[in-house]
Amino acid sequence: MSKIRKNRKVVVTLCDNKFVPQAKQLFSSLYFNAKWSGDCLLLAHNVSEKKLDWFKKRGVIIKKCKPLFKKNIGFYSPVLTSKIYLFTNEFKKWTNVIYLDTDIIVRASVDGISNTDNFLALPEVENKTILDQFTFDFSNNYKESEKIFSSLSKQFDLELPAFNAGVIAFNTKIIKKDTFKNIKKMLYKFGRFCKFGDQGIQNLYFSSKWSKLQESYNLYPEYISSRYKINEKKCKGIILHFVGDSKFLKPWNVNNPYYKEWKHNLDLSSSIDFRRKIKNNKCAEMVKVLFIKSNILLIKLKYYFFLLVKKTKIFIKEFYF
């Protein structure tokens, strides 16, 4: 890992050679929109030296990751398994770590989750459990599937709620001497049965050790739009996360409603320099964050109010007519 300056906090993302533009956009939105003053680190999975130099010149710390998995893990590339390097002892150089996937646009300050004493993550939508993070082929490979399922069931409560691992914030006191080794063991034992990359393994290891992240810090625009019947562009989040394995859901797709914003951030990326602090009006940033946090609450209140009105009308019609 390249030399770091003394800083208590770090924001981390992960990419391979193919997703370098996505990492650039993420750091750009973090720099200009969040006014981030902590460290930034790239977990580099087989990224060329030429491309790594671009990040180094802009104050991004590089950690080269030795691939942990050769084949796809569930629906996703084995690149995602390099995320568990977050839990190596070298990350104890910082007090707090925020990890963000590269399919994210940062819109405001993330300072609100940069001082946590816990492990913060957002619960999976639709009350998904840890069991939902795994897939078993009982039809074609019954014996092995039954063996792994039985092993999981004995060691873990699979009915506990699961979390999304695309945005996590944690205090590095959770990292013990053997944390990385133990997570890696789980990865090699259960990884082939995970649906969503490393997410299943993180859910196993931190199953009873995480706390709920405020939704604005991991907002899914497409899901909120569909769930609450609003225009996707009206979704406001501190962190917009474009989840899903379909390329059409990603902000770098030219047909995505957020493509212009994503492209604008990418175009600005050449101007970032995390060695220099960007001017930050803390009062204005606090107001901006509060406004964004209230947006999702108002969306939900409005939706449930109209739902109540609709059901009341149906009740009155059936009762009186």
Order of alpha helices (4+ residues) and beta strands (2+ residues): beta-alpha-beta-alpha-beta-beta-beta-beta-alpha-beta-alpha-alpha-beta-alpha-beta-alpha-alpha
